[in-house]
């Protein structure tokens, strides 16, 4: 089992910033950035968990739900990566996911 705490910590930090952001900041793009990241993490998880199946897109549940959607998607991916047998691509996937969270947080400017 892999240690995915770095991913869950990065997701929680970004989600906390989204929760604390004023509505105006969310409307100026922070929420869209959070939703795009949540969708990306969900797609990554689906590709690992159900390869060969068409991934489903996470719906837009609104400005004030983005942080929760991000946490759900991030925790799903972390759990899948934690419990999937480690291979050389597994570490890369974890590192890429952490980097994606960090890049999205910078773009959201929170």
C-alpha positions, 0 to 999 in steps of 0.5 A: 500500500502506498502513502497517499497522504501528500495528495489528500493534504494538498486537496484539503488545503485547496478545498479549505481555501475554496471554502474560505474564499468570498463569492466574488473570488469564486465567481472570478474563476476560483470555483471553475478551477476547483471544478476542473481539478475535481473533474480531472482527479475523478477521471484519473480515478475512473481510468485506474479503477475501470480501465476500458470504460467510458469515464463519467464527467462530474457535474457542476453542483455550483460555486459553493459545492466545489470544495466538497466535490474536490475533496470527494474526487481527491479522496477517491483517487487517493484511495484507489492509488493507495490500494492498487498494486504499486507499479512504476506508473503508480508513483508517477500517477500520484506525483502527477495528481499532487502537481495538478492540485498545486498548479490548480491552486496557483491558477485559482489565486487563493 
